[in-house]
Amino acid sequence: MSHTHSHTHHDNVLPVEAELPEFRAQEYSRYDGEAHAVWKLLFERRMQALQETASRVFLDGMQRIGLEADRVPDLREVNRSLDASTGWNAVGVDGFIPAAQFFRCLSRRRFPTTLPVRPRAQLDYLPEPDIFHDVFGHVPLHADAVFADFLQRFGSLAATARTEEETTRMARLFWFTVEFGLIRERGAVRIYGSGLISSQGDAANALGPRVDRRAFSLEEVIRQPFEIDRLQEVLFVVESFDQLFEAVDRLGREGFGR
């Protein structure tokens, strides 16, 4: 992807904006009492269940990056701990960003994060991401070395996808791991995907009787369609995050699993 014209001295360099989204400063002082109160409500409600149902890696990561019930996280503080652990940083963006930019961010160990807290009227379902989904749901896992390496490798590979088929396979791998992944720990299936971590209803469904929980298989995952706006019917269980790194490594070697 490069410019073919050269009538200015910049044009042989891809503009930064095309490579990456525009990052936004958090402006922490703009969070009001209501934002902190909603964060606290969401945090305490989910943590009650997550102590029993979440992956130990998630719970350890939460402590390591210092998430607290009483206030919306300050990304500067989160990133100090996170960067020291794995080199990852959470970076503010305005809502959804194009997939290619998102993947390139991941390849650089930058996780795009929406900054607003959802309104109290939408505690249970929000069509677009918010800081609770992005930071509470995703970022604790980025403090784990194996998951951190997987996510960077995923971003590097996904950024090279050129066909609709390749993009679809990467989207399915992301959906069934980063967003809706399950892991077997301490003799039980536990949750780690951010869509499950941040949502009471989705988590209860994932561990309940209606879901077909299958052993993780790269071949099955990249063939499994998903729908965003409904409870999932099929999910995949890894035995360790090493499986995720091996899967994305294999996809790279084999040309997206063709």
N, C-alpha and C positions, 0 to 999 in steps of 0.2 A: 504494500500500500504506500504509494509515494506520489508526489506531484510530478506531472510531466512538463508543466510550463515553468519558466524560470525568469519571469520579467521583473521579479524583485529578488534581492539578495537572500530573503528568508526561504524561498520556495523549495529549496532542496532539503529542508528540515521539516519533518512532520510537526504541525503545531501541537503543543502539549494538550490543548483542549480536545483534540481528536483522539489522542491516546488515552487520556484519563478524564474523569469528570472534574468539574470545578468543586474543590473541597471547601467546606464552610466551617468557619470557627464556631464553636459551640455557644459562645456568649452566655456563660453559665448564670450570670445575674438575672437573665430574663425569665428563668423558671420561677413562677410565683408559688404561693402556698398551696394552691389547688394542684399544681403539677406535682409537687413533692407528696401531697396527700394521696393522689391517684397512684403514683409510683409505690408508695408504702402499702396501699391496699392490694395492688397486684402482687407485689413482692411477698407479702405475708401470706396471702391466699395460696400462691403457688408453692412456697417453701414448705407449708404444712404437708403437702402431698409428696414433694420432691425428696424430702429426707428419706422416704421409703422407696420411691419409685425411680429416682434418677441415677444415672451412672455416677460412680464414685469419682470419675475423672471430671465430670461437670461440677460436683460439689467441692472437690479440691480446688478446681480452677476459680470458682466463685470466691473462695477465701483468699486465694493467691492474688487476685486482682482487686480485692477489697470492696466488693459490692455490698451495700448496706440497705436495710429496709427504710431508714429514715429520710433518705434524700436521693434524688436523681443523681446518677453517677457523673462525676466530673471527669471527662475523657482525659484530661492531662494527668490526673492521678492514676486512672486505669492504665494508661499507656506507659507510665513509668514502670509499673510492675510487669506489664505484659511484654514490653520491649526488652526488659532485663531477662525475662524467662525464655522467650522464643523469637524475639525480633519483630513480632506482630504489633500493629497499631490500629486502633479504631479511628476512622476519619469521617468527619461530618459531610453529608451530601444532602441535596434537596430531593427527597423521595426516590422514586424509581429512576434508575439510570440504564442506558443501553447495555445489553448483555456483554458485548465485547469489552466495554469499559470496565464493567464489574469484574470480568475474568482477568483483565490486565491488572486491576488493583490487587486481586488475590495473588497473582504471580509475583507481586512486589511486597507481599505480606502487609497489605493495607486492606482493612475491612470497611467498606462503605456503610455508614451508619446514619439512619434518619434521626433527627434531633428532637422533634416534638414528642411530648407524652400524649397518648390517646385521651380523648375526652371521657369523662366519667360515664357518660351515656353509652359508650361503646366499649365497656370493659371486656366483654367476651368475644366480640368479633369486630375486627377492623379490616376493611378490604386492603388497605395499604399498610406497610410496615411502620412501626414507631420505635422509639428508643428502648421500650421494654422488650419488644420482640428482638431487636437487633443486638442490644447490649446484654440484657439478661439472658435472652435465648441463645445467642450465638457465641459471644466473646469469651465466656469462661473456658470453653474447649480450646481456644487458641493459646492458652497457657500450657497445654500439654504438648510435649515435643513431637510425639508421633502424629497426633491429629494436625498439629501446625504444619508439619512437613507434607502431609497428605493434601491439605487445603492449598498450599502453595503450588504443589505439583499439579493438582487439579486445575488451578487457574492458568498455569503455564500451558497445559495441554488444551484446555477449552478455548483459550485465546487463539489457537491455531485452527480451530474448526472452520471449514470453508463451505461445507454442504449442509443442507437442511437435515439430512440423515445424521451427520456427525454432531450437529448442534443438539438434535433430539436425544441422542445417546448420552451426551454429557448432561443435559437437563435431567434426564431420568436418573442418572447416577447421583447428581446433586440432590434431587428430590428425596430419593429413598435412603440417603445417608445424612447429609448435612441438615436437611429439613425434617425428615420423618424417620430417622434411623433408630434402630433398637440394638442393644448389646446384651450378651449374656454375662452376668457378673455374679459372683457369690451364689451360684446355683439358681439364679432367677433372671428372667428377661427384664431389662431396665431401659429407660429412655435416655437418648442423648440428642436427637434431632431437635432443632430450635422450634419447629412448629409444635412439637410435643411438649418441650420444656415450658414454652410460654403460654400454652393453651390447655386449660383444664379439660374441656370437652374432647379435644383431639387426643390428649394423653389417656383419658379414661377409655376412649374407644380403642386406642392402640393396644392396651393391656387387657381388653375385655374379650368376650366370647365371639364377637362378630367378625373379628379380623383374622385372616389367614396369615399367620406369622411363619415365614419361610426362612430357611437357612440362607444366608447371603451367598449369592452366586452372581458373578459379573454378567454371565450370559443371560440369566433370567432378568436381572435388573434392567439391562439396556433394551430388553424386549417388552418390558412391562409399562403400558401406558398409565398415566395418572390424570386425575381431575383435581383442580385446585380448590373449588368451592364446595366440597362435600367431604364427609368423613371417609377416610381411606378404608378399603376393603382388603388390600394386600400390603404387607410390610415385610421388611427383611431384617434378620438378626445376624449381627457379626459376633464372632467370638473374641475379637480384639481389634483395635484400630490398625494394627499391622495389616489386616486384610484389606483395609481401605487403600493404604499406600500401595500394596501389591496390585490391587485392581487397577488403579489409575496408571501405575507404571506399565502394567500389561497392555492397557488400552493404547498407551503411547507407542509401545514396541510393535503392536499388531495393527496400527493404523485405525484406531477407533473401533476395534472389534469387528472389522469387516470380515 
